[in-house]
Amino acid sequence: MTTVLVTRPAGAADPLVVELEARGYRVSAVPTVVTRPLAVSWPDLAAFDWVVVTSAAGVQALPAIPGGPRWAAVGESTAGALRARGATVDLVPSEANGAALADSLPDPAGKRVLLVRASGADPDLPAGLRARGAVVEEVTAYETVEGPAESTGMLRDALGDRDVAAVVFASGSAVRGFVKLGGGTALPAITIGPRTSLVARNQGFQVIAEAAAPGVAELAATVAGVIPAVKPAGPHRPRRLRTRAAVRALVRETRVHPGQLIAPLFVVSGRGRRFEIPSLPGHARLSPDLALREAHRFAGLGIGGVLLFGIPDAKDANGSGADDPAGPVPETLRMLRDEGLPLALIADVCLCEYTSHGHCGVLDGEKVDNDASLPRLASAAVAYAQAGADIVAPSAMMDGQVGALRAGLDGAGFRDTAIMAYASKHASSFYGPFREAAGSAPSFGDRKSYQMDPANAHDALREMQLDADEGADILMVKPAITSLDLLARARQRFDLPLAAYQVSGEAAMIEAAAERDWIDRQGAILESLTAIARAGAGILITYFAADAAAWLQPSR
């Protein structure tokens, strides 16, 4: 949108501003001339044959509009202001200037004429009337201030807009005020008439257009005739790189590859067992043999890894099943390791799936005991490393959990087992389907005393820093879609790999909307994953891993 700089005294309230905006322009309104009323000892207006007014400011200064005199206005704008106050305007000259008004007044000889005008006004009007025999009394009702100090900053800011195409002047005073304020003469000028054009040229402006007649509508039409409201695109056309799919692919900045994707798997004990998860279409709790079959499918699609969550046959207060070597996660890990699939094997480390109360640590009464939980988490991580996990992922949000796992793993001889820390994990409303899948909803209270407040970005970065300092190899944010800002900030701050978990509630929203044909499922999934990667995540944990990997296969 093209910007036009208007310099009239009324600023943003000026009718010219309204008219130009209605025509599609952006208008910067900076008064380079203002009027200020003066104290006046008014004569009896009713005693005059004519009252002649040369501006709307003069009309505003009038104490009353009495019957008796006839009324003359220098132009249509002034005439409109008189009519608004109830006067019948008897004369408006064809040219809006003092000389034309003096020549147009009918039979002025011997007539008493009151001339309401500004300080420092041109003498041509009273001189012309007196030359024709009128008895003229002048009232200086207001002063004209060229280049008011209060407009200095406004003009500087307006001139900083690179889209300003022209400056509009409606008086010589506005031209002189513009220059006095330091406006310079680089902008092309559009003026209200010949006299203003003369002043503008004398000041050094290039006058590109002049209104055919005075008035707001005529001046706005003149602007429209020489300055298009919308700039042509010019040499910068970003659409050139969007013309064809091949070109768009060539310049794509963020690319999602199947190898970046991690697929969550929920595992149970036994053989041949499969339990569908209604809130996560396409996902099920699987026994290790079926999980192995699913892993083969993932490997064939080029997916980067799997993240295992275990659902034990029995639960207790201490979550003893978490570090059971015969539990579903260690058993699945051993089978996957023996199969030699090209997948990173990751095990979630938390107690919530294994405790009868559903909290992520052991309890002291109804309070989660942070320090008593750390050895239990470390023991589970060692059990998973022994079974073949490449990476363990502590998600309990206990203070010091990464350090506890690192010490436990190193002490057990698993120095090469990496830690992917759930560093910024919100107490989120988006975990509902997961809790159904893992059977891990708390039996009382909530997890807000250990999971993070989603409102706290500084807290999130602090948690990431603490986990990095304790030895985390990868930092994760969760949920992904509500943590994009955190990812972007973390990418600038940390050199570690960043992961993001597109959680079950995020997946459920897309599935529900797609089921109702409100959104395109494939497009929404790939767009959301691309946004997460663009924000800074190199590892994407998603329930859409298989679908996305299939869609991302290179075309042949």
Secondary structure in CASP SS format (residue, H / E / C, confidence):
PFRMAT SS
TARGET T0000
AUTHOR 0000-0000-0000
METHOD secondary structure of the structure
MODEL  1
M C 1.00
T C 1.00
T E 1.00
V E 1.00
L E 1.00
V E 1.00
T C 1.00
R C 1.00
P C 1.00
A C 1.00
G H 1.00
A H 1.00
A H 1.00
D C 1.00
P H 1.00
L H 1.00
V H 1.00
V H 1.00
E H 1.00
L H 1.00
E H 1.00
A H 1.00
R C 1.00
G C 1.00
Y C 1.00
R E 1.00
V E 1.00
S E 1.00
A E 1.00
V C 1.00
P C 1.00
T C 1.00
V E 1.00
V E 1.00
T E 1.00
R E 1.00
P E 1.00
L C 1.00
A C 1.00
V C 1.00
S C 1.00
W C 1.00
P C 1.00
D C 1.00
L H 1.00
A H 1.00
A H 1.00
F C 1.00
D C 1.00
W E 1.00
V E 1.00
V E 1.00
V E 1.00
T C 1.00
S C 1.00
A H 1.00
A H 1.00
G H 1.00
V H 1.00
Q H 1.00
A H 1.00
L C 1.00
P C 1.00
A C 1.00
I C 1.00
P C 1.00
G C 1.00
G C 1.00
P C 1.00
R E 1.00
W E 1.00
A E 1.00
A E 1.00
V C 1.00
G C 1.00
E H 1.00
S H 1.00
T H 1.00
A H 1.00
G H 1.00
A H 1.00
L H 1.00
R H 1.00
A H 1.00
R C 1.00
G C 1.00
A C 1.00
T C 1.00
V E 1.00
D E 1.00
L E 1.00
V C 1.00
P C 1.00
S C 1.00
E C 1.00
A C 1.00
N C 1.00
G H 1.00
A H 1.00
A H 1.00
L H 1.00
A H 1.00
D H 1.00
S H 1.00
L C 1.00
P C 1.00
D C 1.00
P C 1.00
A C 1.00
G C 1.00
K C 1.00
R E 1.00
V E 1.00
L E 1.00
L E 1.00
V E 1.00
R E 1.00
A E 1.00
S C 1.00
G C 1.00
A C 1.00
D C 1.00
P C 1.00
D H 1.00
L H 1.00
P H 1.00
A H 1.00
G H 1.00
L H 1.00
R H 1.00
A H 1.00
R C 1.00
G C 1.00
A C 1.00
V E 1.00
V E 1.00
E E 1.00
E E 1.00
V E 1.00
T E 1.00
A E 1.00
Y E 1.00
E E 1.00
T E 1.00
V E 1.00
E E 1.00
G C 1.00
P C 1.00
A H 1.00
E H 1.00
S H 1.00
T H 1.00
G H 1.00
M H 1.00
L H 1.00
R H 1.00
D H 1.00
A H 1.00
L H 1.00
G C 1.00
D C 1.00
R C 1.00
D C 1.00
V E 1.00
A E 1.00
A E 1.00
V E 1.00
V E 1.00
F E 1.00
A C 1.00
S C 1.00
G H 1.00
S H 1.00
A H 1.00
V H 1.00
R H 1.00
G H 1.00
F H 1.00
V H 1.00
K H 1.00
L C 1.00
G C 1.00
G C 1.00
G C 1.00
T C 1.00
A C 1.00
L C 1.00
P C 1.00
A E 1.00
I E 1.00
T E 1.00
I C 1.00
G C 1.00
P H 1.00
R H 1.00
T H 1.00
S H 1.00
L H 1.00
V H 1.00
A H 1.00
R H 1.00
N H 1.00
Q H 1.00
G C 1.00
F C 1.00
Q C 1.00
V E 1.00
I E 1.00
A E 1.00
E E 1.00
A C 1.00
A C 1.00
A C 1.00
P C 1.00
G C 1.00
V H 1.00
A H 1.00
E H 1.00
L H 1.00
A H 1.00
A H 1.00
T H 1.00
V H 1.00
A H 1.00
G H 1.00
V H 1.00
I C 1.00
P C 1.00
A C 1.00
V C 1.00
K C 1.00
P C 1.00
A C 1.00
G C 1.00
P C 1.00
H C 1.00
R C 1.00
P H 1.00
R H 1.00
R H 1.00
L H 1.00
R H 1.00
T C 1.00
R C 1.00
A H 1.00
A H 1.00
V H 1.00
R H 1.00
A H 1.00
L H 1.00
V C 1.00
R C 1.00
E C 1.00
T C 1.00
R C 1.00
V C 1.00
H C 1.00
P H 1.00
G H 1.00
Q H 1.00
L E 1.00
I E 1.00
A E 1.00
P E 1.00
L E 1.00
F E 1.00
V E 1.00
V C 1.00
S C 1.00
G C 1.00
R C 1.00
G C 1.00
R C 1.00
R E 1.00
F E 1.00
E E 1.00
I C 1.00
P C 1.00
S C 1.00
L C 1.00
P C 1.00
G C 1.00
H C 1.00
A E 1.00
R E 1.00
L E 1.00
S C 1.00
P H 1.00
D H 1.00
L H 1.00
A H 1.00
L H 1.00
R H 1.00
E H 1.00
A H 1.00
H H 1.00
R H 1.00
F H 1.00
A H 1.00
G H 1.00
L C 1.00
G C 1.00
I C 1.00
G C 1.00
G E 1.00
V E 1.00
L E 1.00
L E 1.00
F E 1.00
G E 1.00
I C 1.00
P C 1.00
D C 1.00
A C 1.00
K C 1.00
D E 1.00
A C 1.00
N C 1.00
G C 1.00
S H 1.00
G H 1.00
A H 1.00
D H 1.00
D C 1.00
P C 1.00
A C 1.00
G C 1.00
P H 1.00
V H 1.00
P H 1.00
E H 1.00
T H 1.00
L H 1.00
R H 1.00
M H 1.00
L H 1.00
R H 1.00
D H 1.00
E H 1.00
G C 1.00
L C 1.00
P C 1.00
L C 1.00
A E 1.00
L E 1.00
I E 1.00
A E 1.00
D E 1.00
V E 1.00
C C 1.00
L C 1.00
C C 1.00
E C 1.00
Y C 1.00
T E 1.00
S C 1.00
H C 1.00
G C 1.00
H C 1.00
C C 1.00
G C 1.00
V C 1.00
L E 1.00
D E 1.00
G C 1.00
E C 1.00
K E 1.00
V E 1.00
D C 1.00
N H 1.00
D H 1.00
A H 1.00
S H 1.00
L H 1.00
P H 1.00
R H 1.00
L H 1.00
A H 1.00
S H 1.00
A H 1.00
A H 1.00
V H 1.00
A H 1.00
Y H 1.00
A H 1.00
Q H 1.00
A H 1.00
G C 1.00
A C 1.00
D C 1.00
I E 1.00
V E 1.00
A E 1.00
P E 1.00
S C 1.00
A C 1.00
M C 1.00
M C 1.00
D C 1.00
G C 1.00
Q H 1.00
V H 1.00
G H 1.00
A H 1.00
L H 1.00
R H 1.00
A H 1.00
G H 1.00
L H 1.00
D H 1.00
G H 1.00
A C 1.00
G C 1.00
F C 1.00
R C 1.00
D C 1.00
T C 1.00
A E 1.00
I E 1.00
M E 1.00
A E 1.00
Y E 1.00
A E 1.00
S E 1.00
K E 1.00
H E 1.00
A C 1.00
S C 1.00
S C 1.00
F C 1.00
Y C 1.00
G H 1.00
P H 1.00
F H 1.00
R H 1.00
E H 1.00
A H 1.00
A H 1.00
G C 1.00
S C 1.00
A C 1.00
P C 1.00
S C 1.00
F C 1.00
G C 1.00
D C 1.00
R C 1.00
K C 1.00
S C 1.00
Y C 1.00
Q C 1.00
M E 1.00
D C 1.00
P C 1.00
A C 1.00
N C 1.00
A H 1.00
H H 1.00
D H 1.00
A H 1.00
L H 1.00
R H 1.00
E H 1.00
M H 1.00
Q H 1.00
L H 1.00
D H 1.00
A H 1.00
D H 1.00
E H 1.00
G C 1.00
A C 1.00
D C 1.00
I E 1.00
L E 1.00
M E 1.00
V E 1.00
K E 1.00
P C 1.00
A C 1.00
I C 1.00
T C 1.00
S C 1.00
L H 1.00
D H 1.00
L H 1.00
L H 1.00
A H 1.00
R H 1.00
A H 1.00
R H 1.00
Q H 1.00
R H 1.00
F C 1.00
D C 1.00
L C 1.00
P C 1.00
L E 1.00
A E 1.00
A E 1.00
Y E 1.00
Q E 1.00
V C 1.00
S H 1.00
G H 1.00
E H 1.00
A H 1.00
A H 1.00
M H 1.00
I H 1.00
E H 1.00
A H 1.00
A H 1.00
A H 1.00
E H 1.00
R C 1.00
D C 1.00
W C 1.00
I C 1.00
D C 1.00
R H 1.00
Q H 1.00
G H 1.00
A H 1.00
I H 1.00
L H 1.00
E H 1.00
S H 1.00
L H 1.00
T H 1.00
A H 1.00
I H 1.00
A H 1.00
R H 1.00
A H 1.00
G C 1.00
A C 1.00
G C 1.00
I E 1.00
L E 1.00
I E 1.00
T E 1.00
Y C 1.00
F C 1.00
A H 1.00
A H 1.00
D H 1.00
A H 1.00
A H 1.00
A H 1.00
W H 1.00
L C 1.00
Q C 1.00
P C 1.00
S C 1.00
R C 1.00
END
